[in-house]
Amino acid sequence: MSVAIRTLRSPSGWLLPGLLALLLGLYRIDTPELWRDEISSWSAAARPLPELFAMLGNVDASSGTYYVLLHLWSALFGDSTLSLRLPSALAMGGAAGLTALATRRWYGSAPAGLAAGLLFAVCPSVSAYAQEVRAYALVTCAAAGATLCLLRALDRPAFGRWAWYGGCTVAAGALHLVSLTGLIGHAVVVALVAWPARQPWRLVRQWALTVTVTVLPLVPLALLGRRQSDRQLGWIPAPTLDALRTFGPSLVGGWHVWHAFEVLTVLALLLVHRRALGPLAMAALPALAVWAYSHGSTSYFLDRYLLFTLPAWAMLAAGCLATRRGPAAWVRVLLALALGVTVLLLGVPEQRRNRQEIAHSAVDFRGAAQVIAAGYRPGDGIVALAGWDAWRMIGPGVAYYLPARVRPYPFLLAETAVRADDLYPVPCPDPAACIGAVTRAWVVTIGPGNDPYANLPADQTAALRSVFTPVEISHPRMLTVSLLRRTRP
């Protein structure tokens, strides 16, 4: 065995992809501003645990596991942008290493393992979600771990190995329930491995028992999430056939990268035939299942919800280097490295865009906070879009970027989001009665115009106009920040 292959069978075979994914994830990780979903994560995780659990009873239960983990992480490491996003970067590094190990075990090929890990690591979507305060990177890591543990259990069945598989599967499901559709692909893998075995039904029974024990604890979470789904997911349209066509580029983060995956997938199917069917099932079947199910009452077909399938796509593409005939091992190692470099270069435009300040959001929460901080006086009040526009997370987004010394009082609210056990505050039914003794107010609305009350509800606009006069208007990107001074009692 060559030195190159011995090296790849050492930790470097999975460590190189893992480090590459981590480094790409860390590069300029705090440059893009947090967008509204990330602000939602921070807003939920910043609450004391009793208030957080009370909120999950009303909204976002399916993200509750992630919020609890982020709460504990923030208690230890703070809530800076770097700190909030770091778990996702670490998870993507882990997912790349696990993808390499799973691919090596499936094909019995160290070069294929290296190629899969590298192909995964250099996808623009991997570094994009490594820089996002959401659960998707952690789900992807857990799913990649579940695949590796499944292959180990099928290779040498034992209670401990099935327990590891079950643990990774339940972790992925608890972080995002849609990831449980990955079990469809796992069923195909079990069938492919069990069919030639002497006792095929024994493996099938062990897998089925593990899945049953794994899924049962998640049933209450699924039922609660289902009850909340109309409010959280009602905006997602039923997917069309065109959504399937554009799914691949959205998943990997760019058309050129996807075309490379397509070419490698065709080569893998031609060269390794049956061995490519397992990764193909794990990659494609969950997406097809979610696409079909999304034609019911609720749609779940979003690329980020299916990001957990990306390790399987990398496994499938890397199969082109798993042939038992062909170039020498060291040549295939060089080809694996060349594939990683090529796909990285193909994704450079997307990688650059992912690291711009506006990569996640065109709404400049940071700029609005800077305007308010510069003119803040103790006792100032603040009004941000709420009610039907609360999903924009304008108030919490600005609050995140305000310095600790700057805390304007949110008024025109009947209840704050925390008191309402919700992500969104409850507007005051009688805005005029809720103004109180506020003498200066900051108003933050969407849009670039000079109307300080743009997009505010009519009753709030009337109440503010009756006692305040605008004295300053600023325009951070996509926002209007106005300072109002009280001129009437």
C-alpha positions in Angstrom: 0.0 0.0 0.0 1.4 3.4 -1.0 2.3 6.1 1.4 -0.5 8.2 0.0 -3.2 5.7 0.9 -1.7 4.9 4.3 -1.9 8.7 5.0 -5.5 8.8 3.9 -6.4 5.9 6.2 -4.9 7.9 9.1 -6.9 10.8 10.6 -5.7 13.1 7.8 -8.1 11.4 5.4 -11.1 13.0 7.2 -9.2 15.8 9.1 -8.3 17.6 5.9 -11.9 18.1 4.7 -13.0 18.9 8.2 -10.4 21.6 8.7 -11.1 23.0 5.2 -14.8 23.3 5.9 -14.1 24.9 9.3 -11.7 27.4 7.9 -14.1 28.4 5.0 -16.8 28.7 7.6 -14.8 30.9 9.9 -13.5 33.2 7.1 -15.2 36.5 7.6 -17.9 34.8 9.7 -19.0 38.0 11.5 -19.1 40.2 8.3 -22.7 39.4 7.1 -25.3 41.0 9.3 -27.7 38.7 11.1 -31.0 38.3 9.2 -34.4 37.9 10.7 -34.3 34.1 11.3 -30.9 34.5 13.1 -32.4 37.3 15.2 -35.3 34.9 16.1 -32.7 32.4 17.3 -31.0 35.0 19.4 -34.2 36.3 20.7 -35.4 32.9 21.8 -32.1 31.7 23.2 -31.5 34.9 25.2 -34.6 34.1 27.4 -34.4 32.3 30.7 -35.2 28.6 30.2 -38.7 28.8 31.8 -39.7 31.6 29.4 -38.1 29.8 26.5 -40.1 26.6 27.2 -43.3 28.7 27.6 -42.6 30.3 24.2 -42.1 26.9 22.6 -45.5 25.8 23.7 -46.9 28.5 21.3 -44.4 28.8 18.5 -41.3 27.3 16.9 -41.3 24.0 18.9 -39.6 22.3 16.0 -36.6 24.6 16.6 -36.7 24.2 20.4 -33.8 21.8 20.7 -31.5 24.2 18.9 -32.7 27.1 21.0 -32.0 25.3 24.2 -28.5 24.4 23.0 -27.9 27.9 21.8 -29.1 29.2 25.2 -26.5 27.0 27.0 -23.8 27.9 24.6 -24.5 31.7 24.9 -24.4 31.4 28.7 -20.8 30.2 28.4 -19.4 32.1 25.4 -21.6 35.2 25.1 -23.9 36.3 22.2 -21.5 38.1 19.8 -22.0 37.3 16.2 -18.9 35.1 16.2 -20.1 33.2 19.3 -23.6 32.7 18.0 -22.4 31.4 14.6 -19.4 29.3 15.8 -21.5 26.2 16.6 -22.6 26.1 13.0 -19.1 26.4 11.7 -17.9 23.6 14.0 -20.8 21.4 12.9 -20.0 21.9 9.3 -16.4 21.0 9.9 -17.6 17.8 11.7 -20.0 17.0 8.8 -17.2 17.2 6.3 -15.0 14.8 8.3 -18.0 12.4 8.8 -18.8 12.5 5.1 -15.3 11.5 4.3 -15.4 8.6 6.7 -18.8 7.4 5.6 -17.8 7.5 2.0 -14.6 5.6 2.6 -16.5 2.9 4.5 -19.2 2.6 1.9 -17.0 2.3 -1.2 -13.9 0.8 0.6 -11.9 3.6 -1.1 -9.7 6.1 0.7 -9.5 8.5 -2.4 -13.3 8.4 -2.7 -13.6 9.3 1.0 -11.2 12.2 0.6 -13.0 13.4 -2.5 -16.4 13.3 -0.8 -15.2 15.3 2.2 -13.6 17.9 0.0 -16.6 18.2 -2.3 -18.8 18.7 0.6 -16.5 21.2 2.3 -16.1 23.5 -0.7 -19.8 23.8 -1.6 -20.8 27.5 -1.2 -23.9 26.5 0.8 -21.8 24.7 3.4 -19.8 27.8 4.3 -23.0 29.9 4.0 -24.9 27.8 6.6 -21.7 27.5 8.7 -22.2 31.3 9.1 -25.8 31.2 10.2 -27.4 31.1 13.6 -29.8 28.3 12.8 -29.9 24.6 13.3 -29.2 23.5 9.7 -25.5 22.9 10.1 -26.0 20.9 13.2 -28.7 18.8 11.5 -26.3 18.1 8.6 -23.6 17.0 11.0 -26.0 14.7 12.9 -27.3 13.2 9.6 -23.7 12.6 8.3 -22.9 11.0 11.7 -26.1 8.8 11.4 -25.0 7.6 8.0 -21.5 6.6 9.2 -22.9 4.9 12.3 -25.4 3.0 10.1 -22.7 1.7 7.9 -20.6 0.6 10.9 -23.6 -1.2 12.4 -24.4 -3.0 9.1 -20.7 -4.0 8.8 -20.6 -5.5 12.2 -23.9 -5.4 14.1 -23.7 -4.8 17.8 -25.9 -3.1 20.3 -23.4 -0.2 20.8 -23.2 0.5 17.1 -27.0 0.6 16.7 -27.2 2.8 19.7 -24.8 5.3 18.1 -26.9 5.2 15.0 -30.1 5.8 16.9 -28.5 8.6 18.9 -27.4 10.5 15.8 -30.8 10.0 14.2 -32.7 11.2 17.1 -30.4 14.2 17.4 -31.0 15.1 13.8 -34.8 14.7 14.2 -34.9 16.7 17.4 -33.0 19.5 15.7 -35.2 19.4 12.6 -38.0 16.9 12.0 -37.8 17.0 8.2 -34.4 15.2 8.6 -36.3 12.1 9.5 -37.1 11.6 5.8 -33.5 10.6 5.6 -34.6 7.2 7.0 -36.1 6.5 3.6 -32.7 6.5 2.0 -31.3 4.5 5.0 -33.9 1.8 4.3 -32.6 1.4 0.8 -29.0 1.1 2.1 -30.1 -1.5 4.6 -31.8 -3.5 1.8 -28.7 -3.2 -0.4 -26.4 -4.5 2.4 -28.8 -7.1 3.8 -29.9 -8.7 0.5 -26.5 -10.6 -0.1 -26.1 -11.4 3.6 -26.7 -14.9 5.0 -29.3 -13.6 7.4 -30.8 -10.5 5.7 -33.9 -10.2 7.9 -31.8 -10.1 11.0 -30.2 -6.8 9.8 -33.6 -5.5 8.7 -35.2 -6.2 12.1 -32.3 -4.6 14.0 -32.5 -1.5 11.9 -36.3 -1.3 12.2 -36.2 -1.8 15.9 -33.6 1.0 16.2 -35.6 3.4 14.1 -38.8 2.7 16.1 -37.0 3.3 19.4 -35.5 6.4 17.9 -38.7 7.9 16.4 -41.1 7.3 19.3 -39.6 10.0 21.6 -40.0 12.5 18.8 -43.7 11.9 18.3 -44.8 14.6 20.8 -42.5 17.1 19.2 -43.9 16.3 15.8 -47.5 16.7 17.0 -46.8 20.0 18.6 -44.9 21.2 15.5 -47.7 20.1 13.3 -50.1 22.2 15.4 -47.9 25.2 14.9 -47.0 24.6 11.3 -49.7 26.8 9.7 -48.4 29.9 11.5 -44.7 29.1 10.8 -44.8 27.6 7.3 -47.9 29.0 5.7 -45.8 31.3 3.6 -44.1 28.4 1.7 -45.9 27.6 -1.6 -46.6 24.1 -2.8 -43.5 23.2 -4.9 -43.7 22.9 -8.7 -41.7 20.7 -11.1 -39.5 23.7 -11.7 -38.7 23.7 -7.9 -37.2 20.2 -8.4 -35.1 21.5 -11.3 -33.7 24.3 -9.3 -33.3 22.3 -6.1 -29.8 21.1 -6.8 -28.2 24.5 -7.5 -29.9 25.9 -4.4 -28.7 23.0 -2.3 -25.0 23.2 -3.2 -25.1 27.0 -3.6 -24.6 27.6 -7.3 -25.3 26.4 -10.8 -21.6 25.8 -11.8 -21.0 23.7 -8.7 -24.2 21.7 -9.3 -23.2 21.0 -12.9 -19.9 19.6 -11.6 -21.9 17.4 -9.2 -24.1 16.3 -12.1 -21.1 15.2 -14.2 -19.5 13.4 -11.3 -22.8 11.6 -10.4 -23.2 10.3 -14.0 -19.6 9.0 -13.9 -20.2 7.4 -10.6 -23.3 5.6 -11.8 -21.5 4.4 -14.9 -18.4 3.3 -13.1 -19.5 1.8 -9.8 -23.1 0.9 -10.7 -24.9 -0.8 -7.8 -22.6 0.7 -5.2 -23.8 4.2 -6.2 -27.4 3.3 -5.5 -27.1 3.7 -1.7 -25.8 7.3 -1.8 -28.3 8.1 -4.6 -31.2 6.9 -2.5 -30.0 8.9 0.6 -29.5 12.0 -1.6 -32.6 11.9 -3.8 -35.4 10.1 -2.0 -35.8 12.5 1.0 -36.1 15.4 -1.4 -38.6 13.6 -3.6 -40.6 12.6 -0.5 -40.7 16.1 0.9 -41.6 17.5 -2.5 -44.6 15.1 -2.8 -45.7 15.6 0.8 -45.6 19.4 0.3 -48.6 19.3 -2.0 -50.8 18.7 1.1 -51.9 21.3 3.6 -48.4 22.5 4.5 -45.2 22.8 2.3 -41.8 21.9 3.7 -39.9 22.1 0.4 -37.0 24.5 1.0 -33.4 23.8 0.2 -32.2 24.6 3.7 -34.7 22.1 5.2 -33.0 19.4 3.0 -29.4 20.5 3.5 -28.9 17.3 5.5 -28.9 15.4 2.2 -25.8 17.2 0.9 -23.3 14.7 2.5 -25.1 12.0 0.5 -24.8 14.0 -2.7 -21.0 14.3 -2.0 -20.8 10.6 -1.4 -22.6 9.9 -4.7 -20.3 12.3 -6.7 -17.2 10.8 -5.1 -18.1 7.4 -6.3 -16.4 8.1 -9.6 -13.1 7.5 -7.8 -14.2 4.2 -6.2 -13.5 1.9 -9.2 -11.6 -1.2 -8.5 -9.9 -0.9 -11.8 -8.3 2.2 -13.3 -5.5 4.5 -12.2 -3.1 3.8 -9.4 -4.1 4.7 -5.9 -1.8 7.7 -5.7 -3.3 9.0 -9.0 -6.8 8.8 -7.5 -5.6 10.8 -4.5 -4.4 13.5 -6.8 -7.7 13.4 -8.7 -9.6 13.8 -5.4 -7.5 16.8 -4.5 -8.0 18.2 -8.0 -11.8 17.7 -7.8 -11.9 19.6 -4.5 -9.8 22.5 -6.0 -11.9 22.6 -9.2 -15.3 22.8 -7.4 -13.9 25.4 -4.9 -12.9 27.6 -7.9 -16.3 27.1 -9.6 -17.9 28.4 -6.4 -15.7 31.4 -5.9 -18.3 34.0 -7.0 -20.9 32.5 -4.6 -18.3 32.3 -1.8 -17.5 36.0 -2.2 -21.2 36.9 -2.2 -21.7 34.8 1.0 -19.3 37.0 2.9 -20.7 40.4 2.0 -22.3 42.5 4.6 -25.7 42.1 2.9 -25.2 38.3 2.2 -27.9 37.3 4.7 -30.1 40.4 4.8 -30.5 43.7 2.9 -32.0 45.2 6.1 -29.4 47.2 8.0 -30.1 46.4 11.6 -26.6 47.4 12.6 -26.9 50.8 10.8 -30.2 51.6 12.5 -28.7 50.7 15.9 -25.7 53.0 15.2 -28.1 55.9 14.4 -30.0 55.4 17.6 -26.9 54.9 19.7 -25.4 58.2 18.4 -28.5 60.3 19.5 -29.8 58.3 22.4 -30.8 59.8 25.7 -31.9 57.9 28.8 -35.7 57.7 28.9 -36.0 57.5 25.1 -38.8 55.2 23.7 -38.8 53.1 20.6 -41.5 52.0 18.2 -40.7 49.3 15.6 -43.0 47.4 13.2 -45.1 44.9 15.0 -48.5 43.3 14.5 -48.7 41.8 11.0 -45.2 43.0 10.3 -43.6 41.5 13.4 -42.2 38.6 11.3 -39.6 41.1 10.0 -38.0 41.2 13.4 -37.2 44.9 13.1 -37.4 45.6 16.9 -35.3 42.6 18.0 -32.9 43.1 15.1 -32.1 46.7 16.1 -32.0 45.7 19.8 -29.3 43.1 19.1 -26.9 45.6 17.7 -27.5 48.3 20.3 -24.7 48.8 22.8 -25.5 47.7 26.4 -25.8 51.3 27.6 -28.4 52.1 25.0 -31.8 50.7 26.0 -34.7 52.7 24.6 -38.1 51.7 26.1 -40.4 49.8 23.7 -43.8 51.4 24.0 -47.1 51.1 22.1 -47.0 47.5 23.2 -49.6 45.6 25.4 -47.0 42.9 26.0 -43.4 42.3 25.1 -42.6 39.1 23.2 -41.2 37.5 26.4 -44.3 38.4 28.4 -46.5 37.1 25.6 -44.6 33.8 25.5 -44.1 34.4 21.8 -41.5 35.5 19.3 -43.5 38.6 18.6 -44.8 41.4 20.9 -48.5 42.2 21.2 -49.4 45.8 20.1 -51.3 48.0 22.4 -55.1 48.1 21.4 -55.3 51.8 22.3 -51.9 53.3 21.2 -52.8 56.8 22.5 -53.2 55.4 26.0 -49.9 53.6 25.8 -47.7 56.6 25.0 -47.3 57.5 28.7 -44.7 60.1 29.6 -42.3 59.4 26.8 -40.8 62.7 25.6 -38.6 61.4 22.8 -39.2 58.4 20.6 -37.3 56.5 17.9 -39.4 55.0 15.2 -38.0 52.3 12.9 -39.9 51.3 9.8 -39.2 49.6 6.5 -38.6 51.6 3.4 -36.4 54.5 2.2 -38.9 57.3 2.1 -39.1 60.4 4.4 -42.4 59.4 6.0 -41.4 58.5 9.6 -44.7 56.6 10.0 -44.5 54.5 6.8 -46.0 51.0 7.2 -47.1 51.7 10.8 -50.7 50.8 11.6 -53.1 53.7 11.2 -54.0 53.9 14.9 -50.3 54.0 15.9 -49.6 56.7 13.3 -52.5 58.8 14.5 -51.4 58.5 18.2 -47.8 59.5 17.4 -48.8 62.4 15.2 -51.0 63.8 17.9 -48.2 64.4 20.4 -44.9 64.1 18.5 -43.0 66.0 15.8 -40.3 64.5 13.7 -36.9 66.2 14.2 -34.5 63.8 12.5 -34.8 61.2 9.8 -32.1 58.8 8.7 -32.0 56.0 6.1 -29.9 53.0 7.0 -30.2 50.4 4.2 -33.9 49.4 3.7 -34.9 51.2 6.9 -36.1 54.6 8.0 -35.1 55.7 11.5 -36.8 58.8 12.8 -36.4 60.7 16.0 -39.6 62.3 17.3 -39.8 64.9 20.0 -42.9 65.5 22.1 -44.5 68.8 21.4 -48.0 68.3 23.0 -49.0 66.8 26.3 
